[in-house]
Amino acid sequence: MVRRVLGGVIAIVILGACALPFAQEAYDRYVIWRQLDTRDRVAFHEWNGSARSFLAAMRDRCVLAYGPSASACANYRVASE
């Protein structure tokens, strides 16, 4: 009986550890999606990479367009930290 309960607990821990990266990505997508405007949301929806890589690409694009200390890039910096 104890062996069966212990096996079940170990299986739950392993499944939780396997599901953690997917849950983190889903949470990142939700948080980042909320901070984007309509045009960026469309681009985000079509993005094939991770949410953090999309945010890094948007931040890099903004820095190239406006400079590293521009206030327009503040949303991308805050969301990525």
N, CA, C and O atoms as a GROMACS GRO file, in nm:
protein
  324
    1MET      N    1   0.081  -0.119   0.000
    1MET     CA    2   0.000   0.000   0.000
    1MET      C    3   0.086   0.126   0.000
    1MET      O    4   0.061   0.219  -0.076
    2VAL      N    5   0.188   0.128   0.085
    2VAL     CA    6   0.277   0.242   0.093
    2VAL      C    7   0.353   0.259  -0.039
    2VAL      O    8   0.375   0.371  -0.085
    3ARG      N    9   0.391   0.147  -0.098
    3ARG     CA   10   0.464   0.151  -0.224
    3ARG      C   11   0.376   0.212  -0.333
    3ARG      O   12   0.426   0.289  -0.415
    4ARG      N   13   0.250   0.181  -0.336
    4ARG     CA   14   0.158   0.234  -0.436
    4ARG      C   15   0.138   0.385  -0.417
    4ARG      O   16   0.137   0.459  -0.516
    5VAL      N   17   0.122   0.430  -0.294
    5VAL     CA   18   0.106   0.573  -0.266
    5VAL      C   19   0.233   0.648  -0.302
    5VAL      O   20   0.227   0.755  -0.363
    6LEU      N   21   0.348   0.593  -0.264
    6LEU     CA   22   0.475   0.657  -0.296
    6LEU      C   23   0.496   0.665  -0.446
    6LEU      O   24   0.546   0.765  -0.498
    7GLY      N   25   0.460   0.559  -0.517
    7GLY     CA   26   0.470   0.561  -0.663
    7GLY      C   27   0.380   0.667  -0.724
    7GLY      O   28   0.419   0.734  -0.820
    8GLY      N   29   0.261   0.683  -0.670
    8GLY     CA   30   0.169   0.785  -0.719
    8GLY      C   31   0.222   0.926  -0.695
    8GLY      O   32   0.211   1.013  -0.781
    9VAL      N   33   0.280   0.947  -0.578
    9VAL     CA   34   0.338   1.078  -0.546
    9VAL      C   35   0.455   1.108  -0.639
    9VAL      O   36   0.468   1.220  -0.688
   10ILE      N   37   0.539   1.010  -0.663
   10ILE     CA   38   0.653   1.030  -0.752
   10ILE      C   39   0.605   1.059  -0.894
   10ILE      O   40   0.661   1.144  -0.962
   11ALA      N   41   0.502   0.990  -0.939
   11ALA     CA   42   0.448   1.014  -1.072
   11ALA      C   43   0.392   1.155  -1.084
   11ALA      O   44   0.410   1.221  -1.186
   12ILE      N   45   0.324   1.203  -0.981
   12ILE     CA   46   0.269   1.339  -0.983
   12ILE      C   47   0.381   1.442  -0.986
   12ILE      O   48   0.371   1.542  -1.058
   13VAL      N   49   0.487   1.419  -0.911
   13VAL     CA   50   0.601   1.511  -0.910
   13VAL      C   51   0.667   1.515  -1.047
   13VAL      O   52   0.702   1.622  -1.096
   14ILE      N   53   0.685   1.400  -1.109
   14ILE     CA   54   0.747   1.395  -1.242
   14ILE      C   55   0.659   1.464  -1.345
   14ILE      O   56   0.710   1.540  -1.428
   15LEU      N   57   0.529   1.439  -1.342
   15LEU     CA   58   0.438   1.506  -1.436
   15LEU      C   59   0.436   1.656  -1.414
   15LEU      O   60   0.431   1.733  -1.510
   16GLY      N   61   0.441   1.699  -1.289
   16GLY     CA   62   0.446   1.842  -1.259
   16GLY      C   63   0.573   1.906  -1.312
   16GLY      O   64   0.570   2.017  -1.366
   17ALA      N   65   0.686   1.837  -1.296
   17ALA     CA   66   0.812   1.889  -1.347
   17ALA      C   67   0.813   1.897  -1.499
   17ALA      O   68   0.873   1.988  -1.556
   18CYS      N   69   0.747   1.803  -1.564
   18CYS     CA   70   0.740   1.806  -1.711
   18CYS      C   71   0.645   1.914  -1.761
   18CYS      O   72   0.666   1.970  -1.868
   19ALA      N   73   0.541   1.945  -1.684
   19ALA     CA   74   0.442   2.044  -1.725
   19ALA      C   75   0.485   2.186  -1.693
   19ALA      O   76   0.429   2.281  -1.749
   20LEU      N   77   0.581   2.205  -1.605
   20LEU     CA   78   0.621   2.338  -1.562
   20LEU      C   79   0.666   2.429  -1.677
   20LEU      O   80   0.622   2.544  -1.681
   21PRO      N   81   0.751   2.386  -1.770
   21PRO     CA   82   0.790   2.476  -1.880
   21PRO      C   83   0.671   2.520  -1.966
   21PRO      O   84   0.666   2.634  -2.012
   22PHE      N   85   0.576   2.430  -1.988
   22PHE     CA   86   0.458   2.466  -2.067
   22PHE      C   87   0.372   2.567  -1.994
   22PHE      O   88   0.318   2.660  -2.055
   23ALA      N   89   0.358   2.550  -1.864
   23ALA     CA   90   0.280   2.644  -1.785
   23ALA      C   91   0.349   2.780  -1.780
   23ALA      O   92   0.281   2.883  -1.785
   24GLN      N   93   0.480   2.783  -1.770
   24GLN     CA   94   0.554   2.909  -1.768
   24GLN      C   95   0.538   2.982  -1.901
   24GLN      O   96   0.519   3.103  -1.902
   25GLU      N   97   0.546   2.910  -2.011
   25GLU     CA   98   0.530   2.972  -2.143
   25GLU      C   99   0.388   3.027  -2.160
   25GLU      O  100   0.370   3.136  -2.214
   26ALA      N  101   0.289   2.953  -2.114
   26ALA     CA  102   0.151   3.001  -2.124
   26ALA      C  103   0.133   3.128  -2.040
   26ALA      O  104   0.066   3.221  -2.085
   27TYR      N  105   0.190   3.132  -1.923
   27TYR     CA  106   0.180   3.251  -1.839
   27TYR      C  107   0.252   3.369  -1.903
   27TYR      O  108   0.199   3.480  -1.905
   28ASP      N  109   0.373   3.346  -1.956
   28ASP     CA  110   0.447   3.453  -2.024
   28ASP      C  111   0.369   3.508  -2.142
   28ASP      O  112   0.363   3.629  -2.162
   29ARG      N  113   0.307   3.418  -2.221
   29ARG     CA  114   0.227   3.463  -2.335
   29ARG      C  115   0.111   3.550  -2.291
   29ARG      O  116   0.081   3.651  -2.355
   30TYR      N  117   0.045   3.512  -2.182
   30TYR     CA  118  -0.068   3.590  -2.133
   30TYR      C  119  -0.022   3.728  -2.086
   30TYR      O  120  -0.084   3.828  -2.122
   31VAL      N  121   0.084   3.735  -2.008
   31VAL     CA  122   0.132   3.863  -1.955
   31VAL      C  123   0.179   3.954  -2.067
   31VAL      O  124   0.148   4.073  -2.068
   32ILE      N  125   0.254   3.899  -2.160
   32ILE     CA  126   0.305   3.981  -2.271
   32ILE      C  127   0.191   4.024  -2.362
   32ILE      O  128   0.189   4.139  -2.407
   33TRP      N  129   0.098   3.936  -2.391
   33TRP     CA  130  -0.014   3.970  -2.478
   33TRP      C  131  -0.096   4.087  -2.422
   33TRP      O  132  -0.140   4.174  -2.497
   34ARG      N  133  -0.116   4.089  -2.291
   34ARG     CA  134  -0.193   4.197  -2.228
   34ARG      C  135  -0.127   4.332  -2.246
   34ARG      O  136  -0.197   4.433  -2.250
   35GLN      N  137   0.005   4.338  -2.258
   35GLN     CA  138   0.077   4.465  -2.264
   35GLN      C  139   0.095   4.516  -2.406
   35GLN      O  140   0.144   4.627  -2.425
   36LEU      N  141   0.057   4.439  -2.506
   36LEU     CA  142   0.078   4.479  -2.644
   36LEU      C  143  -0.042   4.555  -2.698
   36LEU      O  144  -0.156   4.537  -2.653
   37ASP      N  145  -0.015   4.642  -2.797
   37ASP     CA  146  -0.126   4.708  -2.864
   37ASP      C  147  -0.180   4.616  -2.974
   37ASP      O  148  -0.125   4.508  -2.996
   38THR      N  149  -0.284   4.657  -3.042
   38THR     CA  150  -0.354   4.570  -3.137
   38THR      C  151  -0.263   4.521  -3.249
   38THR      O  152  -0.265   4.402  -3.282
   39ARG      N  153  -0.184   4.609  -3.306
   39ARG     CA  154  -0.097   4.571  -3.417
   39ARG      C  155   0.008   4.469  -3.372
   39ARG      O  156   0.036   4.373  -3.442
   40ASP      N  157   0.066   4.492  -3.254
   40ASP     CA  158   0.166   4.398  -3.202
   40ASP      C  159   0.102   4.266  -3.161
   40ASP      O  160   0.168   4.162  -3.168
   41ARG      N  161  -0.024   4.267  -3.119
   41ARG     CA  162  -0.092   4.142  -3.084
   41ARG      C  163  -0.109   4.052  -3.206
   41ARG      O  164  -0.098   3.930  -3.196
   42VAL      N  165  -0.135   4.113  -3.321
   42VAL     CA  166  -0.148   4.034  -3.444
   42VAL      C  167  -0.014   3.969  -3.478
   42VAL      O  168  -0.008   3.851  -3.512
   43ALA      N  169   0.093   4.046  -3.467
   43ALA     CA  170   0.227   3.992  -3.494
   43ALA      C  171   0.262   3.884  -3.392
   43ALA      O  172   0.324   3.783  -3.426
   44PHE      N  173   0.223   3.904  -3.268
   44PHE     CA  174   0.250   3.806  -3.163
   44PHE      C  175   0.173   3.676  -3.188
   44PHE      O  176   0.225   3.567  -3.164
   45HIS      N  177   0.052   3.689  -3.236
   45HIS     CA  178  -0.029   3.570  -3.266
   45HIS      C  179   0.035   3.486  -3.377
   45HIS      O  180   0.025   3.363  -3.377
   46GLU      N  181   0.100   3.553  -3.471
   46GLU     CA  182   0.164   3.483  -3.583
   46GLU      C  183   0.306   3.437  -3.552
   46GLU      O  184   0.367   3.366  -3.632
   47TRP      N  185   0.360   3.477  -3.438
   47TRP     CA  186   0.497   3.443  -3.398
   47TRP      C  187   0.507   3.294  -3.367
   47TRP      O  188   0.424   3.240  -3.294
   48ASN      N  189   0.610   3.227  -3.420
   48ASN     CA  190   0.628   3.084  -3.398
   48ASN      C  191   0.721   3.052  -3.282
   48ASN      O  192   0.725   2.938  -3.236
   49GLY      N  193   0.794   3.149  -3.235
   49GLY     CA  194   0.888   3.125  -3.126
   49GLY      C  195   0.824   3.142  -2.990
   49GLY      O  196   0.702   3.146  -2.976
   50SER      N  197   0.908   3.153  -2.890
   50SER     CA  198   0.859   3.170  -2.753
   50SER      C  199   0.816   3.315  -2.731
   50SER      O  200   0.848   3.404  -2.809
   51ALA      N  201   0.742   3.336  -2.623
   51ALA     CA  202   0.694   3.470  -2.590
   51ALA      C  203   0.811   3.562  -2.556
   51ALA      O  204   0.812   3.679  -2.596
   52ARG      N  205   0.907   3.511  -2.485
   52ARG     CA  206   1.023   3.593  -2.448
   52ARG      C  207   1.108   3.630  -2.570
   52ARG      O  208   1.163   3.740  -2.575
   53SER      N  209   1.118   3.541  -2.667
   53SER     CA  210   1.195   3.575  -2.786
   53SER      C  211   1.122   3.680  -2.870
   53SER      O  212   1.187   3.763  -2.934
   54PHE      N  213   0.989   3.677  -2.870
   54PHE     CA  214   0.913   3.782  -2.939
   54PHE      C  215   0.937   3.916  -2.872
   54PHE      O  216   0.959   4.017  -2.939
   55LEU      N  217   0.933   3.918  -2.741
   55LEU     CA  218   0.955   4.042  -2.668
   55LEU      C  219   1.097   4.095  -2.691
   55LEU      O  220   1.116   4.216  -2.705
   56ALA      N  221   1.194   4.006  -2.696
   56ALA     CA  222   1.332   4.049  -2.723
   56ALA      C  223   1.343   4.106  -2.864
   56ALA      O  224   1.413   4.206  -2.884
   57ALA      N  225   1.276   4.047  -2.961
   57ALA     CA  226   1.279   4.099  -3.097
   57ALA      C  227   1.212   4.236  -3.105
   57ALA      O  228   1.261   4.325  -3.174
   58MET      N  229   1.100   4.252  -3.034
   58MET     CA  230   1.032   4.381  -3.033
   58MET      C  231   1.119   4.488  -2.965
   58MET      O  232   1.126   4.602  -3.012
   59ARG      N  233   1.185   4.450  -2.856
   59ARG     CA  234   1.272   4.544  -2.786
   59ARG      C  235   1.389   4.584  -2.875
   59ARG      O  236   1.425   4.701  -2.881
   60ASP      N  237   1.449   4.488  -2.944
   60ASP     CA  238   1.561   4.518  -3.034
   60ASP      C  239   1.516   4.610  -3.148
   60ASP      O  240   1.589   4.703  -3.184
   61ARG      N  241   1.399   4.585  -3.202
   61ARG     CA  242   1.347   4.670  -3.309
   61ARG      C  243   1.322   4.812  -3.259
   61ARG      O  244   1.352   4.909  -3.329
   62CYS      N  245   1.269   4.824  -3.139
   62CYS     CA  246   1.243   4.954  -3.081
   62CYS      C  247   1.373   5.030  -3.053
   62CYS      O  248   1.383   5.149  -3.080
   63VAL      N  249   1.472   4.960  -3.000
   63VAL     CA  250   1.601   5.023  -2.970
   63VAL      C  251   1.667   5.071  -3.098
   63VAL      O  252   1.727   5.179  -3.100
   64LEU      N  253   1.657   4.994  -3.205
   64LEU     CA  254   1.714   5.038  -3.333
   64LEU      C  255   1.642   5.161  -3.387
   64LEU      O  256   1.705   5.249  -3.446
   65ALA      N  257   1.513   5.167  -3.367
   65ALA     CA  258   1.436   5.280  -3.421
   65ALA      C  259   1.448   5.406  -3.337
   65ALA      O  260   1.458   5.516  -3.391
   66TYR      N  261   1.448   5.392  -3.204
   66TYR     CA  262   1.441   5.509  -3.117
   66TYR      C  263   1.563   5.532  -3.029
   66TYR      O  264   1.576   5.639  -2.970
   67GLY      N  265   1.651   5.437  -3.019
   67GLY     CA  266   1.768   5.451  -2.932
   67GLY      C  267   1.750   5.372  -2.804
   67GLY      O  268   1.638   5.337  -2.767
   68PRO      N  269   1.860   5.342  -2.735
   68PRO     CA  270   1.854   5.253  -2.619
   68PRO      C  271   1.780   5.309  -2.498
   68PRO      O  272   1.729   5.231  -2.417
   69SER      N  273   1.772   5.440  -2.482
   69SER     CA  274   1.708   5.496  -2.362
   69SER      C  275   1.574   5.561  -2.393
   69SER      O  276   1.527   5.645  -2.316
   70ALA      N  277   1.512   5.523  -2.504
   70ALA     CA  278   1.384   5.584  -2.543
   70ALA      C  279   1.271   5.537  -2.453
   70ALA      O  280   1.267   5.421  -2.412
   71SER      N  281   1.180   5.627  -2.424
   71SER     CA  282   1.066   5.591  -2.339
   71SER      C  283   0.967   5.502  -2.414
   71SER      O  284   0.888   5.432  -2.351
   72ALA      N  285   0.971   5.503  -2.547
   72ALA     CA  286   0.882   5.418  -2.625
   72ALA      C  287   0.914   5.270  -2.605
   72ALA      O  288   0.829   5.185  -2.627
   73CYS      N  289   1.036   5.240  -2.566
   73CYS     CA  290   1.079   5.102  -2.546
   73CYS      C  291   1.058   5.054  -2.403
   73CYS      O  292   1.093   4.940  -2.370
   74ALA      N  293   1.002   5.138  -2.318
   74ALA     CA  294   0.988   5.104  -2.177
   74ALA      C  295   0.899   4.981  -2.156
   74ALA      O  296   0.929   4.899  -2.069
   75ASN      N  297   0.792   4.967  -2.232
   75ASN     CA  298   0.704   4.851  -2.216
   75ASN      C  299   0.776   4.720  -2.243
   75ASN      O  300   0.751   4.620  -2.176
   76TYR      N  301   0.863   4.720  -2.339
   76TYR     CA  302   0.935   4.598  -2.373
   76TYR      C  303   1.040   4.564  -2.268
   76TYR      O  304   1.066   4.446  -2.243
   77ARG      N  305   1.100   4.664  -2.206
   77ARG     CA  306   1.198   4.639  -2.101
   77ARG      C  307   1.130   4.589  -1.975
   77ARG      O  308   1.177   4.492  -1.915
   78VAL      N  309   1.023   4.651  -1.934
   78VAL     CA  310   0.954   4.615  -1.810
   78VAL      C  311   0.896   4.474  -1.821
   78VAL      O  312   0.905   4.396  -1.727
   79ALA      N  313   0.835   4.443  -1.934
   79ALA     CA  314   0.771   4.313  -1.950
   79ALA      C  315   0.873   4.200  -1.955
   79ALA      O  316   0.840   4.087  -1.916
   80SER      N  317   0.992   4.226  -1.999
   80SER     CA  318   1.091   4.119  -2.012
   80SER      C  319   1.164   4.091  -1.881
   80SER      O  320   1.228   3.986  -1.869
   81GLU      N  321   1.156   4.179  -1.784
   81GLU     CA  322   1.228   4.159  -1.658
   81GLU      C  323   1.148   4.085  -1.557
   81GLU      O  324   1.196   4.061  -1.446
   0.00000   0.00000   0.00000
